[in-house]
Amino acid sequence: MEPDATLSATLKRYLEHQVPGFGRMRSMEKFPDGQSNPTYAINTSNGRFVIRMQPEGTLLKSAHAVDREFRVMQALQHSDVPVAEVLHLCIDLNVIGRKFFVMRYVPGRVFWHPLVPELGNQERSELYDEMNAVLAALHDIDIDAVGLSDFGKPGNYYERQIGRWISQYRATQTRDIPAMDTLIDWLPKHVPKDDGQVSLIHGDFRIDNILFSSNTTKAKALLDWELSTLGHPFADLAYQCMQWRLATDAVVPGLGEHDRSALGIPTERDYVSQYCERRDIGSIAQWPFYLVFGFFRFAAIVQGVQKRAIDGNASSPKAMAYGELVPVLSQLGVSVLDGDR
């Protein structure tokens, strides 16, 4: 999809003068996927680049913070967490009316379905092991050493997040969903005691937000840092583990009823145990709470995506379909509750 001609011309003038080594801009094309911040591939006389920007329209407070994305990726440039090289951040709204940043293009492949039908069992096992290793490495980042000690508020992560996402959900709610009301009532009453764990968390850690090597299962870049912050590491882990419970044909697909071992995919229990072993931590108490929170938070996020589509500000044509996940996700959260009662 080609961008608006005026936007393209404005960016051409700006980027050619402001980004060292950018060269002459030849073309700009929007990536078809991605629901929140519009992202474009740019071809220039000096190679390929990627620009990521805020969407148009009225934005929720703290949402679409591309400047935070730029900051965290810049901080991780020389860490054990693979990220694209960021080159330039523009926060001057006089340029195109919204913030944006430029990063270097990373070649590779994205696997859109957690069943990874493109691979055989051995490679599939290696891919899941690599995802687990990247997640553990992320949560072991020394936030002081990389200059991110002020990237989020310390302590009471779940209390603050529950309040935030209840507020965001209510602000974008388009219908009554009883399962969401159940989770909104249950979550604040069952927050685990703060155990002091604080990590850099990605906020949207799943298979299709990782760019892998074109010919190996090595991760080349962890993408989409919009929801990153300082928080509790189990939030990322539980969020990814939602895929073990989602249907295979959902707009955000999961593993459904497939036999994990027959496909070379670890069970949820094994994946969590592998993560704990990598980080040298014990088993996770109150695991159902973390899963329930993950389902609720994701439901609140996709409700916002649907609301932007209704308002005409969505970044992808799939946005309305994402909104149909809200009752599904919230009911999965209630199912976890029912299994734990």
C-alpha positions as CSV (number, residue, x, y, z in Angstrom):
1,M,0.0,0.0,0.0
2,E,1.4,3.3,-1.1
3,P,1.3,6.2,1.5
4,D,-0.4,9.5,0.8
5,A,1.6,11.5,-1.7
6,T,1.9,14.5,0.5
7,L,3.2,12.4,3.4
8,S,5.7,10.6,1.2
9,A,7.0,13.9,-0.3
10,T,7.3,15.5,3.2
11,L,9.2,12.5,4.6
12,K,11.4,12.4,1.5
13,R,12.6,16.0,2.1
14,Y,13.0,15.5,5.8
15,L,14.7,12.1,5.9
16,E,17.2,12.9,3.1
17,H,18.5,15.8,5.1
18,Q,18.2,14.5,8.7
19,V,19.2,10.8,8.6
20,P,23.0,10.2,7.9
21,G,23.6,7.8,5.1
22,F,19.9,7.7,4.1
23,G,20.6,8.5,0.5
24,R,17.8,9.4,-2.0
25,M,14.4,8.0,-1.3
26,R,13.0,6.0,-4.1
27,S,9.8,4.4,-2.8
28,M,7.8,3.9,0.4
29,E,5.4,1.0,1.1
30,K,3.3,0.2,4.1
31,F,3.7,-3.2,5.7
32,P,0.2,-4.8,5.6
33,D,0.3,-6.2,9.1
34,G,0.6,-4.5,12.4
35,Q,-2.3,-3.0,14.2
36,S,-1.1,0.0,16.2
37,N,1.7,2.1,14.8
38,P,1.8,2.3,10.9
39,T,5.1,0.9,9.7
40,Y,6.7,1.4,6.2
41,A,9.5,0.0,4.2
42,I,11.6,2.6,2.5
43,N,13.9,2.0,-0.5
44,T,16.7,4.5,-1.0
45,S,19.8,4.8,-3.1
46,N,21.7,3.5,0.0
47,G,19.6,0.5,0.8
48,R,16.4,-0.3,2.8
49,F,15.1,1.4,5.9
50,V,12.0,1.1,8.0
51,I,9.9,4.0,9.4
52,R,7.5,3.6,12.3
53,M,5.0,6.3,13.2
54,Q,2.1,7.1,15.3
55,P,-1.4,6.7,13.7
56,E,-3.5,9.7,12.8
57,G,-6.4,10.8,14.9
58,T,-6.9,11.3,18.6
59,L,-4.7,9.0,20.7
60,L,-5.3,7.5,24.1
61,K,-3.0,8.8,26.8
62,S,0.4,7.0,26.8
63,A,-0.6,5.0,23.7
64,H,1.5,4.8,20.5
65,A,4.6,6.0,22.2
66,V,7.1,5.5,19.4
67,D,9.6,7.7,21.3
68,R,9.6,5.0,24.0
69,E,10.1,2.3,21.4
70,F,13.1,4.2,20.0
71,R,14.6,4.6,23.4
72,V,14.4,1.0,24.5
73,M,15.7,-0.3,21.1
74,Q,18.6,2.2,21.3
75,A,19.4,0.9,24.8
76,L,19.5,-2.7,23.7
77,Q,21.7,-2.2,20.6
78,H,24.7,-4.1,22.1
79,S,22.8,-6.4,24.4
80,D,22.0,-10.1,24.2
81,V,18.5,-9.2,23.0
82,P,18.4,-8.8,19.2
83,V,16.9,-5.5,17.9
84,A,17.1,-3.5,14.7
85,E,19.5,-0.6,14.6
86,V,17.7,2.6,15.3
87,L,18.9,5.7,13.4
88,H,16.7,8.7,14.0
89,L,13.8,9.9,16.2
90,C,11.5,12.8,15.2
91,I,9.3,14.2,18.0
92,D,8.6,17.5,16.2
93,L,4.9,17.4,15.3
94,N,5.4,20.2,12.8
95,V,7.0,17.7,10.4
96,I,4.1,15.3,9.6
97,G,1.9,15.9,12.7
98,R,3.0,12.8,14.6
99,K,6.1,11.3,16.0
100,F,8.1,8.7,14.1
101,F,11.5,7.0,14.0
102,V,13.7,5.4,11.5
103,M,15.6,2.1,11.8
104,R,17.7,0.0,9.5
105,Y,15.9,-2.8,7.6
106,V,16.7,-6.3,8.9
107,P,16.3,-9.1,6.4
108,G,14.7,-12.3,7.6
109,R,11.4,-14.1,8.0
110,V,8.4,-13.9,10.2
111,F,6.3,-16.9,11.2
112,W,2.7,-15.9,11.5
113,H,1.3,-19.0,13.0
114,P,2.6,-20.7,16.2
115,L,2.1,-24.1,14.6
116,V,4.9,-23.0,12.2
117,P,3.8,-25.3,9.3
118,E,6.7,-24.1,7.2
119,L,9.2,-26.1,9.4
120,G,9.8,-29.7,10.4
121,N,9.7,-30.9,14.0
122,Q,13.4,-30.4,14.7
123,E,13.5,-26.8,13.4
124,R,10.2,-26.2,15.2
125,S,11.7,-27.3,18.5
126,E,14.8,-25.1,17.9
127,L,12.5,-22.1,17.1
128,Y,10.6,-22.5,20.4
129,D,13.9,-22.9,22.3
130,E,15.2,-19.7,20.7
131,M,12.1,-17.8,21.6
132,N,12.4,-19.0,25.2
133,A,16.1,-17.9,25.2
134,V,15.3,-14.5,23.9
135,L,12.6,-14.0,26.5
136,A,14.9,-15.1,29.3
137,A,17.7,-12.8,28.0
138,L,15.3,-9.9,27.9
139,H,14.2,-10.4,31.5
140,D,17.9,-10.7,32.6
141,I,18.9,-7.3,31.2
142,D,20.5,-5.1,33.7
143,I,18.2,-2.1,33.4
144,D,20.6,0.2,35.3
145,A,23.5,-0.7,33.0
146,V,21.6,0.0,29.8
147,G,20.1,3.3,31.2
148,L,16.5,2.2,31.6
149,S,16.1,2.4,35.4
150,D,13.5,5.2,34.9
151,F,11.7,3.4,32.0
152,G,8.7,2.5,34.3
153,K,7.5,2.8,37.8
154,P,9.0,0.3,40.3
155,G,6.7,-2.0,42.4
156,N,3.0,-2.8,42.3
157,Y,3.1,-3.6,38.6
158,Y,0.0,-5.6,38.5
159,E,-2.1,-3.2,40.5
160,R,-1.1,-0.4,38.2
161,Q,-1.6,-2.4,35.0
162,I,-5.0,-3.7,36.1
163,G,-6.1,-0.1,36.8
164,R,-4.7,1.1,33.5
165,W,-6.3,-1.5,31.3
166,I,-9.6,-1.3,33.0
167,S,-9.6,2.4,32.2
168,Q,-8.4,1.8,28.6
169,Y,-11.1,-0.8,28.1
170,R,-13.9,1.3,29.5
171,A,-12.7,4.2,27.3
172,T,-12.9,2.1,24.1
173,Q,-15.8,-0.3,25.0
174,T,-18.4,-0.7,22.3
175,R,-20.7,-3.3,23.9
176,D,-21.4,-5.3,27.1
177,I,-19.2,-8.4,27.5
178,P,-20.1,-10.2,30.7
179,A,-16.8,-12.2,30.8
180,M,-14.8,-8.9,30.8
181,D,-16.9,-7.7,33.7
182,T,-16.1,-10.9,35.5
183,L,-12.3,-10.4,35.0
184,I,-12.5,-6.7,35.9
185,D,-14.2,-7.8,39.2
186,W,-11.8,-10.7,39.9
187,L,-8.4,-9.3,39.1
188,P,-8.0,-6.5,41.6
189,K,-9.0,-8.9,44.4
190,H,-6.4,-11.5,43.6
191,V,-3.1,-9.7,42.9
192,P,-0.2,-11.7,44.2
193,K,2.0,-10.1,46.9
194,D,4.7,-8.1,45.2
195,D,7.8,-10.3,45.1
196,G,10.2,-7.5,44.1
197,Q,10.9,-8.8,40.6
198,V,11.4,-5.9,38.1
199,S,12.5,-6.5,34.6
200,L,12.4,-4.8,31.2
201,I,9.3,-6.4,29.6
202,H,8.3,-6.3,26.0
203,G,4.6,-6.3,26.4
204,D,3.7,-8.1,23.2
205,F,6.0,-11.0,23.1
206,R,4.8,-13.6,20.6
207,I,6.1,-15.5,17.6
208,D,5.0,-13.0,14.9
209,N,6.9,-10.2,16.7
210,I,10.2,-11.9,16.2
211,L,12.2,-11.7,13.0
212,F,14.2,-14.9,12.4
213,S,17.1,-15.6,10.1
214,S,16.2,-16.5,6.6
215,N,17.8,-19.9,6.8
216,T,18.2,-20.7,10.5
217,T,16.0,-20.5,13.6
218,K,18.2,-17.8,15.1
219,A,16.3,-14.6,16.1
220,K,17.5,-11.5,14.3
221,A,15.3,-8.8,15.8
222,L,12.5,-8.6,18.4
223,L,10.0,-6.2,16.9
224,D,7.1,-3.9,18.1
225,W,8.3,-2.4,21.4
226,E,5.3,-0.1,21.8
227,L,4.1,-1.7,25.1
228,S,7.5,-2.2,26.7
229,T,8.1,-0.9,30.2
230,L,9.6,-2.0,33.5
231,G,7.4,-4.6,35.1
232,H,7.0,-8.1,36.3
233,P,8.6,-10.7,33.9
234,F,5.8,-13.2,34.3
235,A,3.6,-10.8,32.4
236,D,5.5,-11.5,29.2
237,L,5.8,-15.2,29.8
238,A,2.0,-15.6,30.5
239,Y,1.2,-13.4,27.5
240,Q,3.1,-15.7,25.2
241,C,1.6,-18.8,26.8
242,M,-1.9,-17.7,25.8
243,Q,-1.1,-19.1,22.4
244,W,-1.2,-22.6,23.9
245,R,-4.9,-22.0,24.6
246,L,-6.1,-20.0,21.6
247,A,-7.8,-21.7,18.6
248,T,-5.7,-22.3,15.5
249,D,-8.1,-20.3,13.3
250,A,-8.4,-17.2,15.5
251,V,-7.3,-13.9,14.0
252,V,-4.5,-14.1,16.5
253,P,-3.9,-17.9,16.1
254,G,-2.9,-20.4,18.8
255,L,-2.0,-24.1,19.0
256,G,-5.6,-25.2,19.5
257,E,-6.1,-28.9,20.1
258,H,-3.0,-30.0,18.3
259,D,-0.7,-32.6,19.9
260,R,2.3,-30.5,20.9
261,S,4.8,-33.4,21.2
262,A,3.8,-34.7,17.8
263,L,4.9,-31.4,16.3
264,G,8.1,-30.8,18.3
265,I,6.4,-28.0,20.3
266,P,6.9,-28.0,24.1
267,T,3.8,-28.1,26.4
268,E,3.0,-24.9,28.3
269,R,4.3,-26.5,31.4
270,D,7.6,-27.5,29.8
271,Y,8.0,-24.0,28.2
272,V,7.5,-22.3,31.6
273,S,9.9,-24.8,33.2
274,Q,12.6,-24.2,30.6
275,Y,12.2,-20.4,31.1
276,C,12.6,-20.8,34.9
277,E,15.7,-23.0,34.4
278,R,17.3,-20.4,32.1
279,R,16.7,-17.7,34.7
280,D,17.6,-19.8,37.6
281,I,14.3,-19.3,39.4
282,G,11.9,-21.7,41.1
283,S,8.5,-22.7,40.0
284,I,5.9,-20.0,39.5
285,A,3.2,-19.8,42.2
286,Q,-0.2,-18.5,41.3
287,W,0.4,-19.1,37.6
288,P,-3.4,-18.9,36.8
289,F,-3.4,-15.3,37.9
290,Y,-0.7,-14.4,35.4
291,L,-2.6,-16.1,32.6
292,V,-5.9,-14.5,33.6
293,F,-4.3,-11.0,33.6
294,G,-2.7,-11.8,30.2
295,F,-6.1,-12.7,28.6
296,F,-7.7,-9.6,30.1
297,R,-5.0,-7.2,29.1
298,F,-4.9,-8.6,25.5
299,A,-8.7,-8.3,25.3
300,A,-8.4,-4.6,26.4
301,I,-5.8,-4.0,23.7
302,V,-7.7,-5.5,20.9
303,Q,-10.8,-3.6,22.0
304,G,-8.8,-0.5,21.5
305,V,-7.8,-1.7,18.0
306,Q,-11.5,-2.2,17.1
307,K,-12.5,1.2,18.4
308,R,-9.8,2.8,16.3
309,A,-11.3,1.0,13.3
310,I,-14.7,2.2,14.1
311,D,-13.3,5.8,14.4
312,G,-11.5,5.4,11.1
313,N,-7.9,5.5,12.6
314,A,-6.9,1.8,12.4
315,S,-3.6,0.8,10.8
316,S,-4.8,-2.5,9.3
317,P,-7.9,-3.8,7.6
318,K,-7.9,-6.6,10.1
319,A,-8.7,-4.2,12.9
320,M,-12.4,-5.0,13.1
321,A,-11.7,-8.7,13.2
322,Y,-9.3,-8.2,16.1
323,G,-12.2,-6.6,18.0
324,E,-14.1,-9.9,17.7
325,L,-11.4,-11.5,19.9
326,V,-12.5,-9.6,23.0
327,P,-15.3,-12.0,24.1
328,V,-13.1,-15.0,23.1
329,L,-10.1,-13.8,25.1
330,S,-12.1,-12.8,28.1
331,Q,-14.0,-16.1,28.1
332,L,-10.6,-18.0,28.0
333,G,-9.6,-15.9,31.1
334,V,-12.8,-17.0,32.8
335,S,-12.1,-20.6,31.9
336,V,-8.7,-20.4,33.6
337,L,-10.5,-19.1,36.7
338,D,-13.0,-21.9,36.6
339,G,-10.2,-24.4,36.3
340,D,-8.5,-22.9,39.4
341,R,-11.5,-22.7,41.6
